[in-house]
Amino acid sequence: MKFLIIIILIYSFLKSISYANFEFKEKENKPAGITIYLLAILGFIFPTSLLFFIY
């Protein structure tokens, strides 16, 4: 079950990064792109570390 959640986290991380690239390059909305980058990284590292440390 833990690995299924990690796969879903990786998928959502990659989708968030691709959307951040879209905001950053296509729409030229740099503050939103940087914010989405940071939230994507935080949203991947924090739940994954909780999975490994708690379970």
NORJOCOR-V571324 format. One record per run of one state. SS is the DSSP state (hx for helix, st for strand, lp for the rest). FROM is the first residue (numbers start at 1). TO is the last residue. If there is no record, write none. Layout:
BEGIN
[[SS;FROM;TO] [SS;FROM;TO]]
END
This chain:
BEGIN
[[lp;1;1] [hx;2;26] [lp;27;29] [hx;30;54] [lp;55;55]]
END
